Amino acid sequence: MSESSEVKTFQPLGQFTLPPTPADETIRRFAGDLWRTLRRETEDPFISDDSLRVATKRKLNRIVPPPACGPLLAEMHATFDQWSRDPEPIHWMQLVVLPPCDHNHIVSTWAKQAGHTIVEAPERAVILNGSEDISLPEIEGDGVVVIPRLEDWFIRHRNGLRLLRRLLDRLAMLERHCVIGCNSWAWGYLEKIVGADLVLPVGVTLQAFDADRLFAWFTELVESGVAEGKIFRLTTTGEDIFARHSDGESANSEFLTTLAARSLGVPWVAWHLWRSSLRVAPKDNQKIAKQFPDEEALWVAQLDDFHLPKNHVSNALLALHALLLHNSLTADELSIVLPSVDESNLLVALVAAEFVERDGDAFYCSPTAYPTIRQALADAGFPLDRL
């Protein structure tokens, strides 16, 4: 078994190492539009992006369906299964801190697989009530109890932290195996505002997905699913990004190296970026038919850049920061968290710019835009998360 296919365990917070950034990607970040213009003028791509069309969502769901994040589920089992069977563990509680935009619900999915008890947060309206009469769910008993998203237990408002403080007090006295999940932005906030780190142990987090880890994961998805037999080729060179050397190891495609760096090592961000880059070629393209006859290929275009709406950038960053802290917010909840921000047109603009996605009444940051959002917040001096 190669190193990339071994089941890893989660690591303590503070040890997350970003994948290395290729030289071209570094120049692109600093030179921006000028770099893209120069590349267009000097490169002779195998197939022009203009001649391709974006694959429909239905087609993408059929060929590369939403990921189960199997590697992370296996790593959570490897990290916690032995601890969960220990009748007298050194620590009764475990804190799992994950990057934002996890729409696969890693912690709760793992808990369901393992048959653990899941405790969900109450509705936000209940949290905003702030009443001391609100009863906490029963968490005493046997077996492992899991709180998947600690960020769902508060809202940044004068009444929005009371229930969370009571929950932390209860957890401090608990003698039962308990796993608490929290996104990295919310955890940084809760450490400072309510001293959550004084109650909960040092957290653990995933190991970054570099090019080799992405290669192992993506090839498993491609070879085991309905995409088996399809080739994923770069529009720039025609290279198969999942080609292997004669020894069976990754060819270490430049695309995967860039993808790992652009996604900040976050697997679901990398997956969404990869999926959004897939294109379909017209069937009558003679160049493709001549060089790759009888082949069904999907074409991998250069990764898109995201640009914040030029107007109201400050308000946009405030809204995006709030969405990262809370995982998702409705328009009404955003107006409570940020009463000075006119949320209606702003959210529409952020959705149109593909920084924000909508699910019913809830708005959340797009995984594909997350690296750009994080960099924009850093440039504006916002406190950042830590993995």
N, C-alpha and C positions, 0 to 999 in steps of 0.2 A: 504493500500500500504506500503510495507517495505521501509526502508530508502534507500536501494540499488536501488530500482526501481523509486524513486522520480527523477524528472528532476532537475538537478543541473544547476547552472550558472557558467560562467567562473569567475576566481578570479584574483586579481591583481598580477603582476609579483613579485616574491620573496616569495610567499606563497606556492609554490609547495612543497609537502612533499613526499619524496620517500617512497614506501611501505617498511615495515620492512623485514629484511633479516633473513631467518631461520638459525639456528646454522649450519646445514649441509652445506648450501650454503656458509656461511662465511668461514668454514674450507676448502671447495672446492676451493675457490678463492685463499687461501694462500698456500694450500698443492698441488694443481694442480694434476699432473699425479700420485703422490704417493697416494693421497686420492682416486682417481678412481681405482687404483690397489687394494687397501685395501678393497674397497667396493665390487669389483668383487670377491675377494677371500672369503669374509665373507657372502655375500648375496646369497640367493637361490631364484632367481627371479621366478615368476609364469611362465613366458615364456621368453626364451632367445631372446635377440635382434637379434642374429645371425640367428635365425630360421624364422625371419620375413622379409618381403620385403617392400621397400618404395612404398607408393601408387603413382601411376602415376599422372601427373599433370591433365590429363583429369578427372580421378576419383576424385581427390581432388576438382576440379572446380565444379563437379557435387554434391558432398556431402557437402563440406564447401566452397561455392563460395566466391570470393573476397568480403570483407565486405563493406557495405555502410556506416559504422561508424555512424549508426543511433543515438546512444546516443549523440555523439558530435554535430550532426546537430540539434537535439532537444535542446541541451544546448545553441547553438548559437542563436537559435530563442528565447529562454527564456532570454538570455542576452541582445539582441539588438532590439527585436520587439517593445517594448514600447518606447525606445529611438528613433527609426527610425520614429515614428509617432509624436514625439514632435516637434512643429514648431519652437521653440526657445530653443534648448538644451543647457545645460551648456557647453558642448564640441561638436563642429561640427565633430570632428574626433575621431575615435576609432582605437586603435592598437591591433591586435591579434597576439601574438607571440606563435608559436607552435614548438614542437620538430621536428627535421629533419626526412627525409624518409617518408613524408606524400605523398604517391603516389595516394591517393584517392581525393586529391585536396579539402580539407574540406571547405576552405573559399569560393572558387568559386562555389562548389556544393551548399552550403548554399545560396549564392547570386542568383544562378539560381532558386532555390526553391522559394525564396522570391520575385523574379521578379525584382531584382536590376540591375543597369547598371554596367557592368564589363569592366574595362579598362586593357587591356593586354599590356605587355611590348613589345617594338620593338625587332627585331632580334638582336642578339649579334654583328653581323657585323656592324649594325647601331650604336650601343652603342660604339663600338671601334673606330668608325670614329671620335667621339669627337667633331664634328662640332657644332658651336653655331647656325647654320642654321637649324638644325633638329628641326622640330616643335613638340611640346608636344600635346598629344591628348586633345580634348575639355573635360573639367570636370566641367565647370559651368553648372547650370541648376537646375532642381527640382529633387526630389527623392534621393534615396541613391545611391552613386557611390562606387564601390568596386575595390580596387587594390589587387588582390589575393596574389601575391608574390612580395614583394619589392626586394627580392634578384635577381629577373630577370631583374632589372633595372640597374645593375652595373656589372662590371667585374673588378677584382683586377689587374689593369693596369694603367699606367700613364694617359691614355685617358678614362679610363673606369668608372670614377665617375662624369664626367661633367653633363651628362644627369640626373643622380640621384639628384645632387645638384639643378639643375633647377626645377626638379619635387618637391623637398622639398620646394623651394621658392614659387612655385605655391600653394602648399597645405597650406602653412602658411597664405595665403591671402584668402583661400577658405571659403565661408560661405554656405556650403552644407553638408548634412550628408555624411560622407565618412568613410569607413572601410578599413584599410590597414592591410594586412596580411604579416607576415615575419617569416622566420624560426629563431630559437633561436640563431644559430651560426652566421648567417648573421647580426642579430640585434646587438649582442655584438660587432661585427666588425664595423657596421655603427655608433653605439654610439660613439666609440672612434675616428674613422677616419673623419667623416663628422658632428659629433654632431647632429645626427638625433633625439636624445632625447630632444633637445632644441626646436624642431619644433613639434614633435608628442607627444601626451599625454602618461602618464604611461600606459603600455600595460597590457592586460589581457591574461590569458592562461587557459588551461583546468585543472581540478582537477585530480590528479593521479588516475590511475586504480589499486586499491588494489585487493586482492583475492575476496572480496565480489562483487566488481564492475565487475570483469572479469566473475564471476559465473553468475551474472544477465545477462550480455551481451551475453556470449557464449550460455547459455541455451536458450535465446530468439532466437539466430541464429539457433540452432539445432532444437528447437521445431517448429519453424515457416517455416523452409525450407525443402529441399529435404532430409536432414539428419534425419528427424523425424523418431523415432523408432530405430535408431542405438544407440548402447551403446559405450562409449569411456572409455576403461579400461586401467589401468596402467600395463605395462609389468612386473613391479617388484612385485606387489601384487594382480593383478586382480581387484583392486578397481575401481568402476565406479566413475569417477572424477566429474560427475554431479549429484551424488546421493543426495537426500534431506533427512533431518530429518523428523520426524513425524509432526513437526510444519510447514513444507513446506520450511524452510530456508535451506541455503547451509550447506552441511556437512563439508565445509571448507577444501577441499582436500589439502593435503600437496603439490601436484603438482601445484595447482593454487597459493598457497602462494609463492612457489619458482618461478613460472612464473612471478608473479607480481614484485618480487624483481629483477629477471634477466632482465626484460624488462624495468626497471627503471620507471615503472608506465605509460609507453607510450602505448596506446591501440593498435595501428597498429603494433608496434614491438611485443607485446604479441601475437597478432593474428598470425603473420607470424611465430613466434617461435612455437606456438602450432601446426599450420598446418604442419610445417616441421618435427614435432615429430611423426606424424601419420604413422602407419605401418599397413600392411595387413598380417594376419596369413594364413598359408596354410590350405586348406579345410580338409585335412586328419589329423589334429592335434587331437589326442585322448584325451589329457588332457583338451583341450578347449571343445570338444564335450561332454565330460562326465560332466564337472562342469557347463557349460553354453549351454545346448542343445537348438537347434532351435533359436539361437541368432546370429544376424549379428553385429559383433563388429569391431570397429577400435581400434588398440592398440597404446597407447601413450608411446613412448620410452623416455628415459632420454634425456634431452636437450643437443644438441651438443655444444662442445667448438670450438672456432675458433683460428687459429694460423697464425700470419703474416708470409709471406715468409721470411726465415732466412736471405737471402741476401738483401741488400739495404733497410733495415728497415727504415732508416731515410728518404729516398726518398718516401717510401711507405706512411709514416705518413704525409709527406708534401702533397702528392697527395690526401690522404683521407681527410685531413683538407680542402683542396681547394674544393673538391667535396661537403663537408658539407656546406661550405660558399655559394656556388653557386647553390645548389640543384642538378645540373647535369652539365657536361661539355663534349664536344667532345674532341677527342684526340688533335686536333689542338688548341682548346681553352685552354686545360690544358698546352700545350707547351707555350702558351702566358702568362698564369698566373704563370707558373713555368718554365722559360726558361732554368734553370740549370738541369732540370730533363728530362732524356730520357724516354718519356712517353710510347713508343710503347711496349717494352717487360714488363715494369712495370704493365701496365694496363692488359695485358694478364695474368700475374702472379696473380694479385689481383682478376681477374674474376675467375681464376682456383681455388683460395683459398676461393672463395665465399664471399669475402669482398665487391666486386663490382659487379653490374649487368649492363647489356647493353640493351638498347632499341634503335635499329637502330644505329645511330652514337653517341648517348648520353650515357655517363657512369654516374652511380650514386651509392651511398653507399647502400648496402643491408640492409634492416630493421633487418634481423635476426642477422647480424654481428654488428649492431650499438652499443650495449652495450660494446662489446669487443673493437671496434674502440675508443669509448669515453674514456674507461679506459686506453688504450694504449697512447692516446694523453695526458691524465692527467699525466701518469707516465713519459712521455717525457717532461713535463713542458709547453705544449701548453696552451694558454688561453682557458678556457672552456665556454660553454654557460651557461645561467642562466634562470631558470624558476621560 
